[in-house]
Every structure is written in C-alpha cells, then in structure tokens.
C-alpha cells in the first residue's frame, strides 16, 4: 500500500488532481490512498540511517560526534553519507562535498572505497 498525507486543503486538492492526472495518463486506477496527516512516529533507532549503520566504521565516526540517537538521525552529514552508501548521488557530487561531511581521513577513504 502507498499513501500520500496532506496537511491542508491545498495539499489535498493537489494530491487528488495529481492522482487523477496520472490515472488518466496510465489508463488505470492508482491504488495510492490520500489521507489527512495526523501524527508522525519516528522509527526505532536501529532503523535510522540503514545504509550507514551497515558500514560499522563510518557509523562509529558519526556516533562519536552524535551520541544521542535523535542528533544522529537529524544530522545532515549523516543523512548525506547514508544516501551515498545507498547509491544515491554521483561521485562528482560526493567529491564536491566530501570535505564538509566531518569524516576523518580514514573515514573519507572508507567512504570512497565503499562506493567503488
């Protein structure tokens, strides 16, 4: 099941219009529900930044900087490294920002090696 959650009437209308347009293009119904946003639940800590958590050495670097689970989950640098490890982003993008991610020289090497 998939769902789109809206916060106000403008978002609800846009979601309905977009869904109708896509259904027309595809010539079949789309099974996505459009629902009012009521409450957001954070996933358990071990679900946060899945790809990074599977790279133990890199995760440890960030956990030293962000020992609190919420700070770790909210970090932009952590999110970006997690995305690169999940194969989202190009090598060119990584090279532009790698110095800004807060990794040690060894961490930079590990990240580059993981993407080879």
N, C-alpha and C positions, 0 to 999 in steps of 0.2 A: 504494500500500500504506500502511496505517496500522498503528501498533503502540502498545501500552501496555507500559511497562517497570516491573517491580516490583523492590523491594529486599529484601523479606522475605515470609514465608509469609502474613502478614496481608494485605499488599497484593495478593499473587497471588490469594488467595481472593476478596477484594473485587472485583478486576478480572473474575474469572471469573463471579461472581454478577451483577455489573452487566451484563456482556455477555449472559449468558443471559436476564436480565430484559428487556433491550432487544430481543433477538431474538424473545422471546415477544410483546412489545408490537407489534413491526413485522410479525411473521408470516413472517420470512425470516432467513437467516443473515447475520451481520455478518462482514465479511472482515478484521477487525482482529486482528492476532496479539498474544498476551500472552507476553512474553519476559522472562527474567531480565536485570536491568541488570548489565552487566559493566564498561563503560568509557564515559566521556564524552569527546568530542572537540570542542573549541572550533572554530567556523567560522573561516575566514580573516578577517583584519582587515577587508577590504573588504566582507564580508558583515554585519558588526556594525552595528546601528542603521541599517538600509537607508533608511528614510524621512528621517532626519536627514541622512545623507550626501548625499541628493539636494537638500538645502537648504544649499548651499555656505556662505553667510554664517553661518547658525546653527551649522553643524558647525564652522566655524573658531573661533567663540567657545568652544565646548566643548573643541576640540583645544588651545587655548591653556591652558585650565585643566587638561586631562588629556592631556598629550602622549604618554604611554605608552598603547599600544593597549589593554592589559588594563584600565587605570584608566578609559579612555573607555568600554569595553564594560561595566564593572561599575558605573558611576555611575548612581545612582537618578535624578538630574535629567536625564541624557542619555536614559535609558530612558523617562522620562515625556514629554519633548519628542518623542522618536521616536514614541511612541504617539499623541500628539495629532496629529502630522503624518500618521499613518496613519489618522486619523479615528476613533480610539478614545478616547472621553471626550467629555464635553459642554463647551460654552462656559462653563457655570456652574462646573464643576469646575476648568477652566483658570483662571478669574478668581479662584477661592479660593486657588490655589497659585502663580500666576504670579510673584509677588514672591519666592518661595522657590526658584526654578529657577536663579538665578545669572546670568541674562541681563542684558546692558546694556539701556538704554532703547531703543536701536535694535533690539536682538535681540527685545525684547518686542513692538515694533511689527511686526517681520518675522513673528514667530510668529502674532500676531493676524491680520495680512494674509493669511498662508498658509491660515488656517482660514476665511476669508470665502468 
